[in-house]
Amino acid sequence: MSEKELEAVYKKFMVMGDSKATKMNSRNFVKCLKDSKVLGAKESSNSADIIFSKVKAKTEKTIDFRQFMQALEKVAEEKKVPKEDIFARVAGSSGPVMSGVTKTSKTGGVEKMTDTSQYTGSHKERFGADGKGKGLDGRVDQVDGSGYVGNYKGAGSYEEKVSK
């Protein structure tokens, strides 16, 4: 377990949810502890949040790698285990675990929803025979704003009214 391994894990969790992040936020710190099995499933994340708040600067919302190492040391103190054990667990982590985010839908009847030949009413008018959408042309209720003001209907009809 080296500091480089810890820094690699820190960087993986740091960008979780925000690819442009340069420091780790509290949510990602707690996820790091849970995914690396430092915090058990039944343990509360409150203590980790408190430790995070203690090591971060008062005006900041994130921590850098040095503060991350301090936070891990404080976690070890609180759990009354050697800090090397905590470092080893975090360094052994493969990065953020994405649980249940890419599962496919198991609901049936999706074919009926996506088959445009079975559409009725105004929805039927929005698709061509090949099932490709017509875009704006498929919408019947387009507003004709061809007058000189927004609510003026029918350009050129004023002259007809006045000449009669």
C-alpha positions in Angstrom: 0.0 0.0 0.0 1.6 3.2 -1.2 0.6 6.8 -1.2 0.3 6.7 -5.0 -2.3 3.9 -4.7 -4.3 6.0 -2.2 -4.0 9.0 -4.5 -5.3 7.0 -7.4 -8.3 5.9 -5.4 -8.8 9.5 -4.2 -8.9 10.8 -7.8 -11.4 8.1 -8.8 -13.8 9.0 -6.1 -13.1 12.8 -6.5 -14.5 12.9 -10.0 -17.5 10.7 -9.1 -20.6 12.7 -10.2 -18.5 15.7 -11.4 -15.8 15.0 -14.0 -14.4 18.5 -13.6 -13.8 18.3 -9.8 -10.4 19.0 -8.5 -11.1 18.1 -4.8 -13.3 15.6 -3.1 -16.7 16.5 -1.6 -18.3 15.0 1.5 -20.7 12.7 -0.4 -17.8 11.2 -2.3 -15.7 10.8 0.9 -18.6 8.8 2.5 -19.0 6.7 -0.7 -15.2 6.0 -0.7 -15.4 4.7 2.9 -18.5 2.6 2.2 -17.2 1.1 -1.1 -13.9 0.2 0.5 -15.7 -1.4 3.4 -14.3 1.0 6.0 -17.9 1.9 6.9 -20.2 -1.1 7.2 -23.6 -1.2 5.7 -25.3 -0.7 9.0 -23.0 2.0 10.2 -24.1 5.6 10.0 -22.3 8.1 7.7 -22.7 10.8 10.3 -19.3 10.2 11.9 -17.6 10.3 8.5 -19.4 13.6 7.7 -18.2 15.1 11.0 -14.6 13.9 10.3 -14.9 15.5 6.9 -16.0 18.8 8.4 -13.1 18.7 10.9 -10.4 18.4 8.2 -11.7 20.7 5.6 -11.1 24.5 5.7 -14.0 26.4 7.2 -14.8 28.3 3.9 -14.4 25.2 1.7 -16.8 22.4 0.8 -14.1 20.0 -0.5 -10.9 18.5 0.6 -7.6 17.9 -1.2 -5.5 14.8 -1.0 -3.5 15.9 2.1 -6.8 16.5 4.0 -8.1 13.2 2.7 -5.1 11.5 4.4 -5.8 13.3 7.6 -9.5 12.3 7.4 -8.5 8.6 7.0 -6.2 8.9 10.1 -9.1 10.4 12.1 -11.4 7.5 10.9 -8.8 5.1 12.2 -8.6 6.9 15.5 -12.4 6.8 15.9 -12.7 3.1 15.0 -9.6 2.4 17.2 -7.7 0.5 14.5 -4.3 1.1 13.1 -4.3 3.8 10.3 -2.4 1.4 8.0 -5.5 -0.9 8.1 -7.7 1.9 6.9 -5.1 3.0 4.3 -4.9 -0.6 3.0 -8.7 -1.0 2.7 -9.0 2.3 0.8 -6.0 1.6 -1.4 -7.4 -1.9 -2.2 -10.7 -0.3 -3.5 -11.2 -0.5 -7.2 -13.0 2.8 -7.3 -16.6 3.8 -7.1 -19.1 1.0 -7.3 -22.1 1.7 -9.5 -24.9 -0.4 -8.1 -28.1 -0.6 -10.1 -27.5 2.4 -12.3 -27.4 0.6 -15.7 -30.0 -2.1 -15.3 -32.4 -2.5 -18.2 -36.1 -2.3 -17.7 -37.9 -5.6 -17.1 -41.4 -4.3 -17.9 -43.2 -5.8 -20.7 -45.2 -4.1 -23.5 -42.5 -1.7 -24.5 -42.9 -2.7 -28.2 -46.5 -1.4 -28.2 -45.4 1.9 -26.9 -42.7 2.3 -29.6 -44.7 0.9 -32.6 -45.8 4.0 -34.4 -48.2 2.1 -36.6 -50.5 1.6 -33.6 -50.7 5.3 -32.7 -54.0 7.0 -33.0 -55.3 10.6 -33.1 -52.9 13.5 -33.2 -49.9 11.2 -32.3 -50.5 9.3 -35.5 -50.0 12.5 -37.6 -46.5 13.1 -36.1 -44.9 10.0 -37.7 -44.4 9.0 -41.3 -45.1 5.5 -42.7 -41.5 4.4 -41.9 -42.0 5.4 -38.2 -39.6 8.3 -38.4 -40.9 11.5 -36.7 -42.0 14.4 -38.9 -40.9 17.1 -36.4 -42.8 20.4 -36.7 -44.5 19.3 -39.9 -46.4 16.6 -37.9 -48.0 19.2 -35.6 -51.4 20.5 -36.8 -51.8 23.2 -34.3 -49.1 25.6 -35.5 -49.7 29.2 -35.1 -49.8 31.5 -38.2 -48.1 34.6 -37.0 -47.8 36.2 -40.4 -49.4 39.5 -39.4 -47.5 42.6 -38.2 -48.4 41.9 -34.6 -48.6 38.7 -32.6 -52.4 38.2 -32.5 -53.2 39.5 -36.0 -54.7 36.7 -38.0 -54.2 36.4 -41.8 -51.8 38.8 -43.4 -53.4 41.0 -46.1 -57.0 40.7 -44.8 -57.1 44.3 -43.5 -57.3 45.8 -47.0 -60.3 43.6 -47.9 -62.2 44.7 -44.8 -61.5 48.4 -45.4 -62.3 48.4 -49.1 -65.8 47.0 -48.6 
